[in-house]
Amino acid sequence: MTGTTTPPSSATAVIDHLMSAAFLSQQVALTDLAQHTGLLWRCICSQLNGLHLQACERCEKPRLWTKDHTPHAYGTLLEDLRAALAEWFDDRPKLRRPAAISFGVTLDYDDGPAWDTANPTAYFTDSPNGQEYPDDFAKSRVADALVDIDDFDQPQPHDTLRVVVPPPFTTGTTAAAADEPTSD
Ligand SMILES: [Zn+2]
């Protein structure tokens, strides 16, 4: 875990400050970048909202993809996976930061089903559907964290593991819900 943590309201305050200093054309660029990097979230109605808001300012629909979905409780192993995902996207600022990533199960290994680093699904707050994520997490800290979860509790072939990706600078103060098995 890195030491510094920043509450989501700070990101909103920084963006508000930058927006009030910016010319109109700069404001367009700033809002594009802010949602791209996960410092604002876009609702399915297209409204941009601050990270401190759990419901849309305009249509009041709840923010999507704020809960983990796991077959079992994994405790700190899930937090290790979350931190690894945060690091992955921190290191790749040109990629649009998703609200959550989910993994399926591969049967390609001799020792049984395992969480698959390939073919993950990315979820964004402006869509109720996931989309194929083009990168493979093989040989990354994400893969290591998935192996640790395999070792703790081997998945079943049709299990899904969906993990909330924290916004930048907030690792350690994640807004994710409790680590409970969930069915939604
Ligand atoms: Zn909305």
Boltz pocket constraint, residues with backbone or C-beta under 6 A from the ligand:
constraints:
  - pocket:
      binder: B
      contacts: [[A, 43], [A, 44], [A, 45], [A, 46], [A, 47], [A, 56], [A, 57], [A, 58], [A, 59], [A, 60], [A, 61]]
      max_distance: 6.0
